[in-house]
């Protein structure tokens, strides 16, 4: 993978949760390109192994590790596997997350149609278990890996935790109250943890991506013919650069935050990478 600039991560161990996905897979490859030994954690072992194989075939060093970010025991087992193979963690990327249909309304605004149609989900139909799942996956799925891996990072030079928030944490998006709220919690937790570890040698920051096409959101952004959906067109209209982002366009921010020499006094930030979405008033 071509990176926008190189940093020296030789001798560093990076752990990437959700590393089998599009964005975090790109994160893993970029860290490996800069010399880190990368452990790719994913609930789907085959997805983690696929990314690890691509890294190894390109001359990097990586392993795929099955892990459930909602289960402490699973993360502890993963930590032991990584420590035996590579050593202890220096850089933690908390990228696991996502949404769920049960935490999503059918319409952007309240409508009588949704109330009267049993096949539609109104605000009043939102499933508490679905909302809890989304909140847990994004927030608890950031907190637990931080508990497990940051313990080994205490006192290390250049230790860094980088969380993945979202632009929906700044301005909640229609239809997805659970996801927007959960990512807001991730941003808040990023600031809290940065203060908590400020004198312990661990910097904690977050990247807040704008809109990128991934496997998870493909059905929301493209129709069966591959054309943009109405929602996708609304997003592009509200993004001054007039397009979706590419995964590679997150890498400069990632590497800058990972490099203590470049961002050693940057702590507790949530950095938008959004094509101007947050800056645009719509007029």
Secondary structure as UniProt FT lines:
FT   TURN            10..11
FT   STRAND          13..17
FT   TURN            18..20
FT   HELIX           22..33
FT   TURN            34..35
FT   STRAND          37..42
FT   HELIX           45..57
FT   TURN            58..59
FT   STRAND          61..66
FT   TURN            69..70
FT   HELIX           72..85
FT   STRAND          91..94
FT   HELIX           101..103
FT   HELIX           112..116
FT   TURN            118..119
FT   HELIX           123..125
FT   HELIX           128..135
FT   HELIX           136..140
FT   HELIX           141..153
FT   TURN            154..155
FT   TURN            157..158
FT   STRAND          159..164
FT   HELIX           167..169
FT   TURN            174..175
FT   HELIX           177..196
FT   TURN            197..201
FT   STRAND          202..209
FT   TURN            215..217
FT   HELIX           218..221
FT   TURN            224..225
FT   HELIX           230..237
FT   TURN            240..241
FT   HELIX           247..250
FT   HELIX           251..258
FT   HELIX           260..263
FT   TURN            264..265
FT   STRAND          270..273
FT   TURN            275..276
FT   HELIX           277..279
//
